[in-house]
């Protein structure tokens, strides 16, 4: 691209940055003051410039962490090496744009919204023409609103524009330069965290505990698994958007799609809406009981993302409750009765796993400071280990007491085998605690458990012994023997 000393003007949202400052401010502010943020959006919905200023003041955004598009960073560096002025022009709040420019060594002169004037489209074009004259600057943008500016620019630089944008620029008098960009569906799929869907296997527990192996029940529970997977992915998106700053400071999480800028925030918001509607639609098919459970799960998950995950111990209790709700949802979806003993048993198990999750994060942390967005530091590892041990002991005691209940007498004729089954169960819980304490598992204990071969072996041994105590193996093998014998 030839140069002639004209200033290079860069749009910010989606061009210089692989993100959008307005959405960044909204989610940062929402995480700090949810009610005030929503009130601001409602009050200034028709005054975008004022809204941007108010949100920027509330969010306290760190512009040094925002993801810069590598091709635009290189373009700016080349222009500066040629002695050209590189200027940021954006519809975002002026203070943010000025800090962004200063942080990247760009011109002190910026064009941006000022709380009254929303510098977008024609307004931006007018400001740039007043400053540099007709065709007196090169401009890089990425959306249809930039067409108004490109009409007055010498060179039109299109960052990741689609085919429609290219057609709209077909009659541009000056040079048109295209820079590859955009997002990929595979990155959006990563944001949904499909590997986390394995946690929804918990919905099968009530069906297994009730020994209800009918295909009709299985079909209904699998529909529930799909609904919970959609709901969980929707919440993961919200969680990632609320944790943008914390993720960018994290050794591994900075690669997440929204934190890295691989997927635009607005795409994530649209995906959240689609997934939430899909989850609620399936829930309506499965009946009011399941609908109530999944609504409770979504609301509690949002509360966890917005506030509860920053509160010591309450966050672990909330995690345990969210896991337990999956079990309740499985019962509601399959129309299976769930024993109160089961709920009382699984809750301390999940308390243990919640502590294991925090232990893993603290062990793998690179500093002694509190985890970003969490209420724990490495000095809390001993307390977390002790609470996890109490949860483990509580779960085993409840399991033992269950063996004397009327339901256990009905379902398990050979109850002493249940007592033996407690041994591999205790070994599994102890293994999870030990691996978490020494940082030898993933950040999510349920996902890790589904990949841990030794752990799976212990769980299958426990389940197999419970089936034997119930007489199921004998029944199944007798049926197979009868079929093999034939008429």
C-alpha positions as CSV (number, residue, x, y, z in Angstrom):
1,X,0.0,0.0,0.0
2,X,1.5,3.3,-1.1
3,X,2.0,6.0,1.5
4,X,1.7,9.8,1.1
5,X,2.1,11.0,4.7
6,X,-1.7,11.3,5.3
7,X,-2.8,10.4,8.8
8,X,-4.0,6.8,9.3
9,X,-7.3,6.8,11.2
10,X,-8.3,3.6,12.9
11,X,-11.8,2.7,14.2
12,X,-11.6,1.0,17.6
13,X,-14.4,-1.5,18.1
14,X,-13.9,-4.5,15.9
15,X,-11.0,-2.9,14.0
16,X,-8.1,-1.9,16.2
17,X,-9.5,-4.0,19.0
18,X,-11.0,-7.5,18.7
19,X,-13.8,-6.4,21.0
20,X,-16.3,-3.6,21.6
21,X,-15.7,-1.0,24.3
22,X,-19.4,-0.5,25.0
23,X,-20.1,-4.2,25.6
24,X,-16.8,-4.4,27.6
25,X,-18.1,-1.6,29.8
26,X,-21.5,-3.1,30.1
27,X,-20.3,-6.5,31.4
28,X,-17.6,-5.0,33.6
29,X,-20.2,-2.7,35.2
30,X,-22.8,-5.5,35.5
31,X,-20.3,-7.6,37.4
32,X,-19.6,-4.8,39.9
33,X,-23.1,-3.2,40.3
34,X,-25.8,-5.2,38.5
35,X,-28.8,-3.1,39.6
36,X,-27.2,0.2,38.9
37,X,-26.0,-1.0,35.5
38,X,-29.5,-2.1,34.4
39,X,-31.0,1.1,35.7
40,X,-28.4,3.1,33.6
41,X,-29.2,1.1,30.5
42,X,-33.0,1.7,30.9
43,X,-32.6,5.4,31.7
44,X,-30.2,6.3,28.9
45,X,-31.3,3.8,26.2
46,X,-32.1,6.6,23.8
47,X,-29.0,8.6,24.7
48,X,-26.1,6.4,23.6
49,X,-23.4,8.9,24.2
50,X,-24.5,9.5,27.8
51,X,-24.9,5.8,28.4
52,X,-21.4,5.1,27.2
53,X,-20.0,7.8,29.6
54,X,-22.0,6.5,32.6
55,X,-21.0,2.9,31.9
56,X,-17.3,3.7,31.4
57,X,-17.3,5.5,34.7
58,X,-18.9,2.6,36.5
59,X,-16.8,-0.1,34.8
60,X,-13.3,1.2,35.4
61,X,-12.1,-0.7,32.4
62,X,-8.4,-1.7,32.1
63,X,-7.6,-0.7,28.5
64,X,-4.2,-2.3,28.7
65,X,-5.8,-5.8,28.8
66,X,-8.0,-5.4,25.8
67,X,-7.2,-7.7,22.8
68,X,-5.7,-5.8,19.9
69,X,-6.1,-7.2,16.4
70,X,-2.6,-8.2,15.3
71,X,-3.0,-7.1,11.6
72,X,-4.1,-3.6,12.8
73,X,-1.3,-3.4,15.3
74,X,1.2,-4.2,12.6
75,X,-0.5,-1.7,10.3
76,X,-0.2,1.0,12.9
77,X,3.4,0.2,13.6
78,X,4.3,0.4,9.9
79,X,2.5,3.8,9.6
80,X,4.3,5.2,12.6
81,X,7.6,4.0,11.2
82,X,6.8,6.0,8.1
83,X,6.3,9.1,10.1
84,X,2.5,9.1,9.7
85,X,0.2,10.1,12.5
86,X,-1.9,7.2,13.7
87,X,-5.2,8.3,15.2
88,X,-8.0,6.4,16.9
89,X,-11.6,7.5,16.0
90,X,-14.4,5.7,17.8
91,X,-18.0,6.0,18.9
92,X,-16.8,4.8,22.3
93,X,-16.3,7.1,25.3
94,X,-13.4,9.6,24.8
95,X,-11.5,8.8,28.1
96,X,-11.3,5.1,27.2
97,X,-10.1,5.8,23.6
98,X,-7.5,8.3,24.9
99,X,-6.2,5.8,27.4
100,X,-6.1,3.1,24.7
101,X,-4.2,5.4,22.4
102,X,-1.7,6.4,25.0
103,X,-1.1,2.8,26.0
104,X,-0.2,1.8,22.5
105,X,1.9,4.9,21.7
106,X,-0.6,6.3,19.2
107,X,-1.4,10.0,18.6
108,X,-2.7,12.0,21.6
109,X,-5.4,13.4,19.2
110,X,-8.4,11.1,19.3
111,X,-12.0,11.4,18.0
112,X,-14.6,9.8,20.2
113,X,-18.0,10.3,21.9
114,X,-18.0,12.8,24.7
115,X,-21.2,12.2,26.7
116,X,-23.3,14.4,24.4
117,X,-22.2,13.7,20.8
118,X,-22.2,10.0,19.7
119,X,-19.4,9.9,17.2
120,X,-20.6,7.3,14.8
121,X,-21.3,7.2,11.0
122,X,-22.0,10.6,9.6
123,X,-20.9,12.3,12.9
124,X,-17.5,10.7,12.7
125,X,-17.2,11.5,9.0
126,X,-18.0,15.1,9.7
127,X,-15.4,15.4,12.5
128,X,-12.7,13.8,10.4
129,X,-13.4,16.0,7.3
130,X,-13.3,19.1,9.5
131,X,-9.9,18.0,10.9
132,X,-8.2,16.7,7.7
133,X,-10.3,17.8,4.7
134,X,-11.9,15.7,2.0
135,X,-9.7,12.7,1.1
136,X,-7.2,13.9,3.6
137,X,-6.9,10.7,5.6
138,X,-6.9,6.9,5.3
139,X,-9.5,5.1,7.4
140,X,-9.8,1.6,8.7
141,X,-13.2,0.2,9.8
142,X,-15.2,-3.0,9.9
143,X,-18.9,-2.3,9.6
144,X,-21.6,-0.6,7.5
145,X,-21.6,2.4,9.7
146,X,-18.1,3.1,8.5
147,X,-19.3,3.6,4.9
148,X,-20.2,7.2,5.7
149,X,-16.5,7.7,6.7
150,X,-15.0,5.8,3.8
151,X,-16.8,8.0,1.3
152,X,-14.6,10.9,2.5
153,X,-11.4,8.9,3.0
154,X,-8.6,8.5,0.5
155,X,-7.9,4.8,1.2
156,X,-10.5,2.5,2.6
157,X,-9.1,-0.2,4.8
158,X,-11.6,-2.9,5.5
159,X,-10.9,-5.1,8.6
160,X,-12.7,-8.4,8.3
161,X,-15.6,-7.1,6.3
162,X,-18.1,-9.5,4.6
163,X,-19.1,-9.7,1.0
164,X,-21.9,-7.2,1.4
165,X,-19.5,-4.6,2.7
166,X,-17.1,-5.2,-0.2
167,X,-19.9,-4.8,-2.7
168,X,-20.9,-1.5,-1.0
169,X,-17.3,-0.2,-1.5
170,X,-17.1,-1.3,-5.1
171,X,-17.5,2.3,-6.3
172,X,-15.0,3.8,-3.9
173,X,-12.8,6.3,-5.8
174,X,-9.6,5.6,-3.8
175,X,-7.8,2.4,-3.0
176,X,-9.6,-0.3,-1.1
177,X,-7.4,-2.5,1.1
178,X,-8.9,-5.7,2.7
179,X,-7.4,-7.1,6.0
180,X,-8.6,-10.6,6.9
181,X,-10.6,-10.9,10.1
182,X,-13.8,-12.1,11.7
183,X,-14.6,-15.0,14.0
184,X,-14.9,-18.8,13.5
185,X,-17.8,-21.1,14.5
186,X,-15.3,-23.4,16.2
187,X,-14.3,-20.7,18.6
188,X,-17.9,-20.1,19.5
189,X,-18.3,-23.8,20.1
190,X,-15.3,-23.6,22.5
191,X,-17.1,-20.8,24.3
192,X,-20.1,-23.2,24.9
193,X,-17.7,-25.6,26.6
194,X,-19.2,-28.8,25.3
195,X,-16.7,-30.9,27.4
196,X,-18.7,-29.6,30.4
197,X,-21.9,-31.2,29.2
198,X,-20.6,-34.5,30.7
199,X,-21.6,-33.1,34.1
200,X,-25.2,-33.5,33.1
201,X,-24.8,-37.3,33.5
202,X,-25.9,-36.5,37.0
203,X,-29.4,-36.3,35.7
204,X,-29.3,-40.1,35.3
205,X,-28.7,-40.8,39.0
206,X,-32.4,-40.8,40.1
207,X,-33.3,-43.3,37.3
208,X,-30.4,-45.6,38.4
209,X,-31.2,-45.2,42.1
210,X,-34.9,-46.1,41.4
211,X,-33.8,-49.0,39.2
212,X,-36.1,-47.6,36.4
213,X,-34.5,-48.7,33.2
214,X,-37.4,-48.2,30.8
215,X,-36.6,-46.6,27.5
216,X,-39.4,-44.1,28.0
217,X,-37.8,-42.9,31.2
218,X,-34.3,-42.8,29.6
219,X,-35.7,-40.8,26.6
220,X,-37.2,-38.2,28.9
221,X,-34.1,-37.9,31.0
222,X,-31.9,-37.5,27.9
223,X,-34.2,-34.6,26.8
224,X,-33.5,-33.1,30.2
225,X,-29.8,-33.6,29.6
226,X,-30.0,-31.6,26.4
227,X,-32.0,-28.8,28.1
228,X,-29.5,-28.6,30.9
229,X,-26.6,-28.6,28.5
230,X,-28.1,-25.7,26.6
231,X,-28.8,-23.9,29.9
232,X,-25.3,-24.6,31.2
233,X,-23.6,-23.3,28.0
234,X,-25.8,-20.1,28.2
235,X,-24.5,-19.6,31.8
236,X,-20.9,-20.3,30.8
237,X,-21.2,-17.5,28.2
238,X,-22.5,-15.1,30.9
239,X,-19.8,-16.2,33.3
240,X,-17.1,-15.6,30.7
241,X,-18.4,-12.2,29.8
242,X,-18.5,-11.2,33.5
243,X,-15.0,-12.5,34.0
244,X,-13.3,-10.9,31.1
245,X,-10.7,-9.0,33.1
246,X,-10.0,-11.9,35.5
247,X,-9.6,-14.3,32.6
248,X,-7.2,-12.0,30.8
249,X,-5.0,-12.0,34.0
250,X,-5.1,-15.8,34.2
251,X,-2.3,-17.9,33.0
252,X,-4.6,-20.2,30.9
253,X,-8.0,-18.6,30.8
254,X,-6.7,-15.6,28.8
255,X,-7.1,-17.9,25.7
256,X,-10.9,-18.2,26.2
257,X,-12.8,-17.0,23.1
258,X,-14.3,-13.8,24.6
259,X,-11.2,-12.8,26.7
260,X,-8.9,-13.2,23.7
261,X,-11.3,-11.5,21.3
262,X,-11.6,-14.6,19.1
263,X,-15.4,-14.2,19.3
264,X,-17.2,-10.8,19.5
265,X,-19.1,-10.1,22.7
266,X,-22.3,-9.4,20.7
267,X,-22.1,-12.9,19.2
268,X,-21.9,-14.4,22.6
269,X,-24.9,-12.4,23.8
270,X,-26.9,-13.7,20.8
271,X,-25.8,-17.3,21.5
272,X,-26.8,-16.9,25.1
273,X,-30.3,-15.9,24.0
274,X,-30.7,-18.8,21.6
275,X,-29.4,-21.4,24.1
276,X,-31.6,-20.0,26.9
277,X,-34.7,-20.1,24.7
278,X,-33.9,-23.7,23.6
279,X,-33.5,-24.8,27.2
280,X,-36.8,-23.3,28.3
281,X,-38.6,-24.7,25.2
282,X,-37.5,-28.2,26.0
283,X,-38.3,-27.6,29.7
284,X,-41.9,-26.7,28.7
285,X,-42.2,-30.1,26.9
286,X,-40.9,-32.0,30.0
287,X,-43.5,-30.4,32.3
288,X,-43.9,-27.8,35.0
289,X,-41.7,-29.6,37.6
290,X,-38.7,-29.7,35.3
291,X,-39.4,-26.1,34.2
292,X,-39.3,-24.9,37.8
293,X,-36.0,-26.7,38.4
294,X,-34.2,-25.4,35.3
295,X,-35.5,-21.9,36.0
296,X,-34.1,-22.2,39.5
297,X,-30.8,-23.5,38.1
298,X,-30.5,-20.6,35.7
299,X,-31.4,-17.9,38.3
300,X,-29.0,-19.4,40.9
301,X,-26.3,-19.7,38.2
302,X,-26.7,-16.0,37.3
303,X,-26.6,-15.0,41.0
304,X,-23.4,-17.1,41.3
305,X,-21.8,-15.4,38.2
306,X,-22.8,-11.9,39.4
307,X,-22.0,-12.1,43.1
308,X,-21.9,-15.4,44.9
309,X,-18.7,-16.8,43.4
310,X,-16.8,-13.9,45.1
311,X,-18.1,-14.9,48.6
312,X,-16.0,-17.3,50.6
313,X,-17.7,-20.7,51.4
314,X,-21.0,-19.4,50.0
315,X,-19.6,-20.0,46.5
316,X,-18.9,-23.7,47.4
317,X,-22.3,-24.2,48.8
318,X,-23.8,-22.6,45.7
319,X,-21.7,-25.0,43.5
320,X,-23.0,-27.9,45.5
321,X,-26.5,-26.7,45.1
322,X,-26.2,-26.4,41.4
323,X,-24.9,-29.9,41.1
324,X,-27.7,-31.2,43.3
325,X,-30.3,-29.4,41.1
326,X,-29.1,-31.6,38.3
327,X,-30.1,-34.7,40.3
328,X,-33.5,-33.1,41.1
329,X,-33.9,-32.3,37.4
330,X,-33.2,-35.9,36.4
331,X,-36.0,-37.0,38.7
332,X,-38.4,-34.3,37.4
333,X,-37.6,-35.2,33.7
334,X,-38.0,-38.9,34.1
335,X,-41.0,-38.7,36.5
336,X,-39.0,-40.7,39.0
337,X,-39.3,-40.4,42.8
338,X,-36.0,-39.2,44.3
339,X,-35.2,-40.3,47.9
340,X,-34.5,-37.5,50.4
341,X,-31.5,-39.7,51.4
342,X,-30.1,-39.3,48.0
343,X,-30.3,-35.5,48.0
344,X,-28.8,-35.4,51.5
345,X,-26.1,-37.8,50.4
346,X,-25.1,-36.0,47.1
347,X,-25.0,-32.5,48.7
348,X,-21.9,-33.2,50.9
349,X,-20.3,-35.1,48.0
350,X,-20.6,-31.9,46.0
351,X,-19.4,-29.8,48.9
352,X,-16.2,-31.9,48.8
353,X,-15.9,-31.5,45.0
354,X,-16.5,-27.8,45.3
355,X,-13.6,-27.6,47.8
356,X,-11.5,-29.7,45.4
357,X,-12.2,-27.3,42.6
358,X,-10.9,-24.3,44.7
359,X,-7.9,-26.4,46.0
360,X,-6.9,-27.2,42.4
361,X,-7.1,-23.5,41.4
362,X,-5.0,-22.4,44.4
363,X,-2.4,-25.1,44.0
364,X,-1.9,-24.2,40.3
365,X,-1.9,-20.4,41.1
366,X,1.3,-18.6,40.4
367,X,1.2,-16.2,43.3
368,X,0.1,-16.0,47.0
369,X,-2.5,-13.4,46.2
370,X,-6.2,-14.1,46.2
371,X,-7.5,-15.7,43.0
372,X,-8.9,-13.0,40.6
373,X,-12.6,-12.7,41.2
374,X,-12.6,-15.2,44.1
375,X,-12.3,-15.0,47.9
376,X,-9.5,-17.5,48.4
377,X,-5.7,-17.3,48.6
378,X,-3.2,-20.2,49.0
379,X,-3.3,-19.7,52.7
380,X,-6.8,-21.1,52.6
381,X,-5.8,-24.5,51.3
382,X,-5.8,-26.2,54.8
383,X,-9.3,-24.9,55.5
384,X,-10.6,-26.1,52.2
385,X,-9.0,-29.5,52.7
386,X,-10.7,-29.8,56.1
387,X,-14.1,-28.8,54.8
388,X,-13.7,-31.3,51.9
389,X,-12.8,-34.0,54.4
390,X,-15.9,-33.2,56.5
391,X,-18.1,-33.4,53.4
392,X,-16.6,-36.7,52.5
393,X,-17.2,-38.1,56.0
394,X,-20.8,-36.7,56.1
395,X,-21.6,-38.3,52.7
396,X,-20.4,-41.7,53.9
397,X,-22.3,-41.5,57.2
398,X,-25.5,-40.6,55.3
399,X,-24.9,-43.5,52.9
400,X,-24.6,-45.8,55.9
401,X,-27.8,-44.5,57.5
402,X,-29.6,-44.9,54.2
403,X,-28.9,-48.7,54.2
404,X,-31.3,-48.9,57.2
405,X,-34.1,-47.0,55.6
406,X,-37.4,-48.6,54.4
407,X,-36.5,-47.7,50.8
408,X,-33.2,-49.5,51.1
409,X,-34.8,-52.6,52.6
410,X,-37.2,-52.7,49.6
411,X,-34.6,-52.0,46.9
412,X,-31.6,-53.9,48.3
413,X,-32.4,-57.4,49.7
414,X,-28.6,-58.0,50.4
415,X,-27.9,-54.8,52.3
416,X,-24.5,-55.8,53.7
417,X,-23.0,-55.5,50.2
418,X,-24.0,-51.8,50.4
419,X,-21.6,-51.5,53.3
420,X,-18.8,-53.1,51.3
421,X,-19.6,-50.7,48.4
422,X,-18.8,-47.8,50.8
423,X,-15.1,-48.8,50.5
424,X,-14.5,-48.0,46.8
425,X,-16.8,-44.9,47.2
426,X,-14.6,-43.7,50.1
427,X,-11.4,-44.4,48.0
428,X,-12.8,-42.3,45.1
429,X,-13.6,-39.4,47.3
430,X,-10.2,-39.6,49.0
431,X,-8.5,-39.8,45.6
432,X,-10.3,-36.7,44.3
433,X,-9.4,-34.7,47.4
434,X,-5.7,-35.8,47.3
435,X,-5.4,-35.0,43.5
436,X,-7.0,-31.6,44.0
437,X,-4.8,-30.8,47.0
438,X,-1.7,-31.5,45.0
439,X,-3.0,-29.8,41.8
440,X,-3.0,-33.0,39.8
441,X,-6.4,-32.6,38.2
442,X,-8.4,-30.2,36.0
443,X,-10.1,-27.0,37.2
444,X,-13.5,-28.8,37.2
445,X,-13.6,-32.0,39.3
446,X,-16.7,-33.4,37.7
447,X,-15.2,-33.1,34.2
448,X,-11.9,-34.6,35.5
449,X,-13.8,-37.5,37.2
450,X,-15.4,-38.4,33.8
451,X,-11.9,-38.8,32.3
452,X,-10.0,-40.3,35.3
453,X,-9.7,-44.0,34.5
454,X,-8.9,-45.1,38.0
455,X,-11.7,-43.0,39.4
456,X,-14.2,-44.3,36.9
457,X,-13.1,-47.8,37.9
458,X,-13.9,-47.1,41.5
459,X,-17.3,-45.6,40.7
460,X,-18.2,-48.5,38.5
461,X,-17.2,-50.9,41.2
462,X,-19.4,-49.1,43.7
463,X,-22.3,-49.1,41.2
464,X,-21.8,-52.8,40.4
465,X,-21.9,-53.8,44.0
466,X,-25.1,-51.8,44.5
467,X,-26.6,-53.5,41.6
468,X,-25.6,-56.9,43.1
469,X,-27.1,-55.9,46.4
470,X,-30.3,-55.1,44.6
471,X,-30.3,-58.5,42.9
472,X,-30.2,-56.8,39.4
473,X,-27.2,-58.8,38.2
474,X,-28.8,-62.0,39.1
475,X,-32.0,-61.0,37.4
476,X,-30.2,-59.9,34.2
477,X,-28.0,-62.9,34.0
478,X,-30.9,-65.3,34.6
479,X,-32.8,-63.6,31.8
480,X,-29.8,-64.0,29.5
481,X,-29.4,-67.6,30.4
482,X,-33.1,-68.2,29.7
483,X,-32.7,-66.6,26.3
484,X,-29.6,-68.7,25.5
485,X,-31.4,-71.9,26.5
486,X,-34.2,-71.2,24.1
487,X,-37.4,-73.1,23.8
